[in-house]
Amino acid sequence: MAAGPGRYFCTAGRGLEPFLAREVQARLGATEVDFVSGKVFFSTEAEPAELRKLKSGERLFLLLKKHPPLAPSRDKGKILHEIKGLVVEEPKYWLDVISIWRNLYGCKAKKDNVSQENPSPLKRKSEEETNIATKRQKTEQARVTVSGKCQVENGERCMVPERKSDHDCWTESNTSLQDPPKSSEGEQTANEQLSFSFRVSCRCSGAIAKKLTSQEIGRAVGVALMKQFGWRADLRDPDLEIFVHLNDIHSVVGIPLLRLPLANREYIKTAGLRSTIAWAMASVAEISAGAFVLDPMCGLGTILLEAAKEWPEACYWGADISDSQLEGADVNIRTAGLMDKIELLRASVKALPLPSESFDAVISDIPFGKKFKITEDIQLLPDILQEMERVLRVGGTMVLLLSQELRECMDGIGRCAENGSPNASSDGKTATEKALDVDGSSSSLVNHVEKSFPSSQQAHFGSLMPDGVYGVSLGKTDAFIYKYRKISAAGN
């Protein structure tokens, strides 16, 4: 059953927004695609199974509200009033979005005892006492665990509204269900059928954060939702999570669709390189059916796994000099069921036991950072590049992940290159434009990407023609995806 038209947004690591924008268009047929730093907004009628296939995103949300940034005021009460209005000002729209959420999530709303038909007074009293006791126990547990459980991700905080007493809260919740002010009989029935437990995850930065804390905002939003819909606050295991993000760019309210981030791959047993980055690298390598793809420093095989899952009609090879890394890669490949797609061999990237010009694509995460201690090995980069160039066929692509230091070294190696536009292809389009050109038609989205993620002045290396560079984030570390195309036989 199709989910019906819906407006969504998906979070993405810094620099991956253009990859995700392209993906939702190509994979979901999405329209109204727009993005800001860390988020891509889109509309689609795709089914839940298709939404879960997104590879370059982190967390997927149903969009409730996207609003310009709230103007900070000296009056905290006024700001909180505006925030509450932002969240609950359109109850009918809320109910429509909740219906979409239920279809996507495959769950049914829980009904409170007051919505049961014809309960006897004695039975109602017994149920009330049981509910009060249960809620008191849950509340105490939540209060004890709030300091340890509250952190969700990157500063997000889950807030449980403060309550004078469990009995008062329970009575208020049921009263709002039984007798919502100024509502029709149809609206009352809808509210009764949509009684959820919930929590609020709030992330706040910029000017608003200087006036209010995430706790204050989360508490105000939670109380407003309890009064509006009669929902119950539950920090531990809510039916529904409300995500609120306020900053100087926008105000966004959404509902997470999945318990785990999209980036958590069930087919990867031991994580290596971040899966979203690995997928992005494979996506620009132009892998076609029957192609031979090599990762000469495969580590745990994350790039090969992402590529083989997405483009299964190609053949993949991975090489590494570390036995422990190859063992981990083998376990990952078996877990993913890709034994017939990926071959592993123990070899040094400086001397690959492979024929010249035998691969259509070479994709590699060049090791960097404190973990690898490569300050001396950086001098070996020319030799590594030369060996990769040797095994790559003319017309093939090479995609590398480089640190800032390695990037400078890479550019320094080829400074004697020819002049000209380094990121332009034969048809006049840049690599980024081609990546985001859906069905042969460019849009304002392409121009936005070009301004946000400009290509650097890459230099040629041997027979390798620069074809694009993308700045990405690995959390605390910035990195760069370099793309090259081999235009002639090595040495010519």
RAQUIBEL-V103612 format. One record per backbone hydrogen bond with DSSP energy under -0.5 kcal/mol. CO is the residue of the C=O (numbers start at 1). NH is the residue of the N-H. E is the energy in kcal/mol with one decimal. If there is no record, write none. Layout:
co = <CO	CO>
nh = <NH	NH>
e = <E	E>
This chain:
co = <6	7	8	9	10	11	13	14	16	17	18	19	20	21	22	23	23	24	24	25	31	34	36	38	39	40	41	42	43	44	45	47	47	48	50	51	58	58	59	60	60	61	62	62	65	67	74	75	76	77	78	79	80	81	82	83	84	85	90	91	92	93	94	95	96	97	98	99	100	101	102	102	110	112	113	116	120	121	122	123	124	125	126	127	128	129	130	131	132	133	134	135	136	137	138	139	140	141	142	145	146	150	153	156	157	159	159	165	166	167	168	169	170	171	172	173	174	175	180	184	185	186	187	188	189	190	191	192	194	196	197	197	198	199	199	200	200	201	202	203	205	206	207	207	208	208	213	214	215	216	217	218	219	220	221	222	223	224	225	225	225	226	232	240	241	242	242	243	244	245	246	250	251	252	253	253	254	255	261	263	264	265	267	269	273	274	275	276	277	278	279	280	281	282	282	288	291	291	292	292	293	294	294	295	295	298	301	302	303	304	305	306	307	311	313	315	316	317	318	319	320	321	322	323	324	325	326	327	328	329	330	331	332	333	334	338	338	341	343	345	345	348	352	355	359	360	361	362	364	364	365	369	369	374	376	377	378	380	381	382	383	384	385	386	387	388	389	390	391	391	393	396	397	398	399	400	400	401	402	403	404	405	406	407	408	409	410	412	414	420	421	423	425	429	430	431	432	433	434	436	437	438	440	441	443	443	444	445	446	447	448	449	456	461	463	463	463	464	464	465	468	470	472	474	477	478	479	480	480	481	482	483	484	485	485	486	489>
nh = <44	63	42	61	40	58	16	473	20	21	22	23	24	25	26	27	28	28	30	29	43	41	39	12	36	10	34	8	31	6	4	50	51	52	53	54	262	263	11	257	258	9	64	255	253	251	76	79	80	81	82	83	84	85	86	87	88	89	94	95	96	97	98	99	100	101	102	103	104	105	106	107	195	115	116	119	124	125	126	127	128	129	130	131	132	133	134	135	136	137	138	139	140	141	142	143	144	145	146	149	150	158	156	152	202	161	200	169	170	171	172	173	174	175	176	177	178	179	183	188	189	190	191	192	193	194	194	195	196	232	239	240	234	201	242	159	202	244	157	246	208	210	210	211	211	212	217	218	219	220	221	222	223	224	225	226	227	228	229	230	231	230	198	199	243	201	244	254	203	252	205	247	67	245	64	65	243	62	264	265	266	268	269	271	272	278	279	280	281	282	283	284	284	285	287	291	293	315	360	361	317	296	363	298	319	301	305	306	307	308	309	310	311	314	290	293	343	295	345	298	347	323	326	327	328	329	330	331	332	333	334	335	336	338	337	341	342	316	318	320	347	351	354	358	393	397	294	399	366	401	367	372	373	378	379	380	381	384	385	386	387	388	389	390	391	392	392	357	358	359	396	486	362	484	364	402	482	366	480	407	408	409	410	411	412	413	414	415	417	422	424	431	428	425	434	435	436	437	437	438	440	441	442	438	446	447	448	449	450	451	452	453	458	464	465	487	488	461	466	485	483	481	479	476	474	404	472	402	482	470	400	467	398	465	487	395	492>
e = <-2.0	-2.6	-2.2	-2.7	-2.2	-3.4	-2.5	-1.4	-2.5	-2.7	-2.1	-2.2	-2.6	-1.3	-2.6	-3.4	-0.6	-1.2	-2.0	-1.0	-2.6	-3.7	-2.0	-1.7	-2.0	-2.2	-2.4	-3.2	-2.4	-1.7	-0.5	-0.9	-1.9	-1.9	-1.4	-1.2	-3.4	-0.7	-2.4	-2.5	-0.6	-2.0	-0.6	-2.0	-2.5	-3.2	-0.9	-1.8	-2.6	-2.0	-2.0	-2.3	-2.7	-2.2	-2.1	-1.5	-2.5	-1.5	-1.9	-2.3	-1.8	-2.4	-2.6	-1.8	-1.7	-2.6	-2.5	-1.9	-2.4	-3.0	-1.5	-1.2	-0.5	-1.6	-1.6	-0.6	-2.7	-2.1	-2.0	-2.5	-2.5	-2.3	-2.2	-2.9	-2.8	-2.3	-2.6	-3.0	-2.5	-2.2	-2.5	-2.7	-2.3	-2.2	-2.6	-2.6	-2.0	-2.0	-1.2	-2.9	-1.7	-1.5	-2.0	-2.1	-3.0	-0.5	-1.2	-2.2	-2.5	-2.6	-2.7	-2.6	-2.3	-2.4	-2.3	-1.1	-2.7	-3.0	-1.0	-2.1	-2.1	-2.0	-2.3	-2.3	-1.9	-0.8	-0.8	-0.6	-0.8	-2.6	-0.8	-1.8	-3.0	-0.5	-2.7	-2.8	-0.6	-3.0	-1.6	-2.4	-0.6	-0.8	-0.8	-0.5	-1.6	-2.6	-2.1	-2.9	-2.4	-2.1	-2.5	-2.4	-2.4	-2.0	-2.2	-2.2	-2.3	-2.3	-2.7	-0.6	-0.7	-1.6	-2.9	-1.3	-0.5	-3.3	-0.5	-2.4	-2.7	-2.6	-2.2	-1.9	-2.7	-2.7	-2.8	-2.0	-3.2	-2.7	-1.5	-1.1	-0.5	-1.3	-0.6	-0.5	-0.6	-2.2	-2.4	-2.1	-2.5	-2.1	-2.2	-1.1	-0.6	-1.0	-0.5	-2.0	-0.5	-3.3	-2.1	-1.6	-2.6	-0.5	-2.5	-0.7	-2.4	-2.8	-2.5	-2.5	-2.4	-2.8	-2.1	-1.6	-3.4	-1.2	-2.7	-3.0	-2.5	-2.2	-2.1	-2.4	-1.1	-0.5	-2.0	-2.3	-2.1	-2.5	-2.4	-2.0	-2.2	-2.6	-2.2	-2.5	-2.2	-2.6	-0.8	-1.8	-1.7	-2.3	-2.8	-1.4	-0.7	-1.6	-2.1	-0.7	-3.0	-1.8	-2.4	-2.7	-0.9	-1.9	-0.6	-0.9	-1.4	-1.6	-1.4	-2.2	-1.3	-2.3	-2.7	-2.3	-1.9	-2.1	-2.7	-1.8	-1.6	-0.8	-0.6	-2.6	-1.3	-2.2	-2.2	-2.5	-2.2	-2.8	-2.5	-0.6	-3.0	-1.4	-2.5	-2.6	-2.2	-2.0	-2.9	-2.6	-2.1	-2.0	-1.1	-1.1	-1.8	-0.8	-1.0	-0.8	-1.9	-1.7	-2.3	-2.3	-1.7	-0.6	-0.7	-1.1	-0.5	-1.7	-0.5	-0.8	-1.1	-1.0	-2.2	-2.3	-2.6	-1.9	-2.1	-3.2	-2.0	-2.7	-0.6	-2.8	-0.5	-1.6	-0.5	-2.5	-2.7	-2.8	-2.7	-0.9	-3.7	-0.5	-2.6	-2.9	-0.7	-2.0	-2.6	-3.0	-2.6	-3.7	-0.6	-3.2	-2.2>
